Amino acid sequence: MNFEDIGKRIRKRRLELGITQEALAEKIDVSVTYVGAIERSTSKCSIETLASLASALDLNVDYLLFGTTPNNCDTTFSKIIATLPQKNKQLFINLCEGIAEKLK
């Protein structure tokens, strides 16, 4: 888990929404300095705060933690498949399905 990346994603989304640090802090019931510290990655937040941030910013926690969304995962797999020779595409899909089954 990269707290610097988490902070950058929080800041980016907050700015996209036009929300100040003050407004975000008020929404999630923390101090403004704490929001700033999270964005600068000088402070780590709890799971509860992370969930509150995700909700306030209309994001999922996976995106805050890892930068992944269903859309960018789909795009990544599409790019990978596009680079494979046609004869190996189905093999790749079968491997991914097998791995997904084991991860469930």
C-alpha positions, -999 to +999 in steps of 0.1 A: +000+000+000+015+033-011+003+061+011+018+088-012-004+075-040-034+073-018-030+109-008-025+120-044-057+102-054-077+118-026-064+153-035-070+148-072-106+137-066-112+165-041-100+191-066-121+175-094-152+179-073-142+214-063-142+206-026-118+224-002-099+206+024-120+223+049-153+211+034-139+175+031-127+176+067-162+187+078-179+159+057-158+132+073-156+148+108-118+152+110-095+183+112-084+202+082-048+196+091-054+158+092-069+159+056-038+179+045-015+154+062-033+125+045-030+142+011+007+148+017+011+113+031+027+126+063-001+108+082-017+074+076-055+071+081-075+044+096-098+021+076-128+040+090-114+073+078-105+058+044-140+045+040-154+079+050-131+096+024-142+072-003-178+078+005-174+116+006-155+116-026-179+092-043-151+066-049-146+030-040-120+020-015-101-001-041-095+030-061-081+049-031-059+020-020-047+006-053-059+030-081-080+003-097-115+006-109-136-018-130-130+004-160-092+006-158-090-032-150-110-039-182-087-015-202-056-032-188-068-067-198-079-054-232-044-040-238-028-072-228-050-094-249-045-071-279-008-078-278-012-116-279-012-136-311-047-148-319-038-184-311-029-175-275-058-152-266-081-180-256-053-196-236-048-163-217-085-161-210-086-196-197-056-190-174-072-158-160-105-177-154-086-204-136-068-179-114-100-161-107-117-193-095-088-200-071-090-164-057-127-167-049 
